[in-house]
Amino acid sequence: MYVIGLVERARENLKAGFRLMRRAPGFAAAVILTLALGIGTNSGVFSAIDAVLLRPLPFPYSNQVLVMRQYEPRNKAPMDFVAPARLRDWRAMNSTFQSMSGYYTEDDSELSGEMPEKVTRAFVASGFLQVLGVAPALGRDFTAEEERYKGPDAVLISDRFWHRRFGGNRDALGKTVRFGAYSSTIVGVMPPRSPFRRVTSNCGHRWRSMLPRRRTANRHGTW
């Protein structure tokens, strides 16, 4: 009987609400719009907090990973890029962290397919995957030879690009991708949950070893 009484009261309240909406449609529209805006705003804020603060990063022990930036003394503002030579200095002087590495990303056109394809590729310093605690799901990481100046050009591709371009076939290992006049050999495929998977929603990704060139040997050029 108690449940039936609640249902009856709810029905009467709904009828009264609809009668009020007919009598004052402008007020009803304002209330509905306010509720919609409030619910939408709360949903958006929670989604942002969930993505940035609550959801763990896509690699193990993510709570132990820190992002380091250098500051410009004149304006005391953080700089997004660090010179490769400066990163080597940090590594040599490091006595706090287990390991250090670096990366940067850029958009480019991949030319080995039937049509050019816009992709996002990441240039990574040596030991990058070891710092994050991830490994290729297929193939291998970069070798020491590939991380040397003028060493072989090698890339890791994303799981999404592997399935789209090569149909998830293991024969993708050993094939090449091309950017401009340069070709790089595919040596591995990253797992579905891996760094940079949210950089873009519809582009393939490449991870390439960042080789220290002569022009980046100073401590002022950044990457």
N, C-alpha and C positions, 0 to 999 in steps of 0.2 A: 504493500500500500504506500509505503514511503517513496519508493521509486516512481510509482504512478503519479504521486503528488508533485514530485520534482518535474516530471515530464509535462504535466498540465501547467504548472507555473511557467516553465520555459516557453510553452506554446503561447500562453497569454502575454508574456513579455515580448515575444516576437511580433504578435499581432499589434500590440501597442506601439512597438517601434516602427512598424510599417505604416500605421496610421499617422504617426508623427512625421515620418518622411513625406507622406502625401501632403500634409498641411504645410510643411516648411521645407520644400525641396532644396532651397539654397543652403539652409543650415545643414541639412543632411549631406549635401555634396561636399560642404566644407569639412564636416567631420570625417567622412569617408576618405577624402583626399589627405587630411592630416594623418589618419591612421595608416594609409598606404605609404606616405612619405616616411613616417616613423619606422614602420616595419622594414621598408627598403633600406633605410639608412642603417638600422641595426644589423640587418643581414650583411650589408657591405662591410661594415666595421668588423663584424665577427669573422667574415671571410678573410679580411686582410690580417687580422690578429692571428687567425689559425694558420695562414700561410707563412707568416713571418716569425711568430713567436711560439706557437703550440706544436705545429707539425715538425717532426724531426727532419733534418737534412738527409739527403739520399746517400749517406755513407756512414759507416760505423764510427762510434765514439765522436760524433759530431760536436758534443759538448766540450771536447778538448781542442777543437780547431779554432784558431784566432786569425783575424785579418789584420795585417800590419800595414800602416801607411806612413809615409814621410811627410813632414810639415815644412812649408816654406817659411823661414824665419822672418821675412819681411812682413808678410801679411798674416802669419800664423794660421794659414788655411791648409787642410790636408790635400795632398796631391794623389790623384788616382793612379798614377803610373810611377814605376821605380826603374831606374837604369839597371840593366843586367849586371854591370860591373859593381853597382852598389849592392845588389842582391848577393853577389859573391862575397863582398865585404861583410855583410850581415852574417852570412853563413860562417865565415872564418872567425868572427868575434862572438858567435852565439854560444852561450853557456846555459841557456834557460830552456830552450825548446828541443824536442827530440829531433826535429828536422824542419827545414824551411824550403819553400819552392815559390814559384810565381807563374802567372799566366796573363794573357790578354786575349780578347776576342775581336773579330772583325767580320763584316759581311763581304762576300766575294762571289764570283760566278764559277761554278764547276763545269768543265767543258768536255768531259769524257763521254757523256751520254749523247743521245740523238739531238737534244736541245740543251742549251745552256740552262743551268739551274742555280738560282740564288740560294746560297747556303751561309751558315755561320760557322766559322772555324776558329779554333782556339790554338794559340801558340803557347806551349807549356815549357817550363824549365825542367831540368833533370830532377827526377825523384818526385814529380808532381803526384802521380797516382799513389805512390807509397805514403806520401803525407796524408792523403785523404783516406787511405786504407781500402782502396778499390782496385780491382784488376779486370782486364778484359774478359768478357764471357767466352770469347773465342779468339784464338791466336795468342799474341804475347804483347808485352810492353816494349818500349823503345830500348834498344841496346846501347851500351856505352859508345860503340862506334857511330851509331846514328845521332848521338848527342854531341859529337865532336864537330868542330868547324870543318866544312867541306865533306862531311860524312854523307852516307846514303840518305836520301829523302824518304821518310816513312810517315804513315798516318794511321790513326785509329779512327774508325767510323762509328757512328751511332747505330743503335739497334734499329731505329726507325728507318734510317737511310739504307741500312743493310737489307731490310725486308722490302723496301720500296724499289730499290735499284737492282738488287740481286736475288729477290725472292727468298731471302733467308738461306741461300745456298752457301755451303762451306767453301765452295770454289772461289768465293770473293777474295779470300786470302791470296795474296800474290798479284792481284790485279792492280791497276793504277787508276788514280784520279788526277785530273789536270786543272791547274790554275794558270791561265796565261800560257807562257812558254814552258812552264815547269810541271813535271809529272812526279807523283809520289806513290810509292808502293803501299798497298794496304797490308798491314801486319797484324791487325786485331780488330775486334768488334766489341764495343762497350756494352755493358748490361743495360736493360731497359731503364732502371733507376740509377742514373749516373749524373755527375756534375754537368751543368749547362743544359740539362734536358728541358728546362723551362725558358731558355733564352728566347726561343721562337716557337711558334705553334705548328708551323708547317714546313720547316726547312730541315734538311739533313745537317749533321754536324760532323766536323773533323777535328781530331786532336793531332797536332803536329809538334814535334820537338822544337823548342826555341833554341837555335844555334847562335852562340855569340859571334857576331861579325865584327870586323875591324871598326866599322863605323859606329858600333855601339859599345866600344871598349871604354869610352869615357864615363864619368859618373853623373853627367848632366842630361844626356839623352834618356828618355823614359820609354817604358813599355808596360 
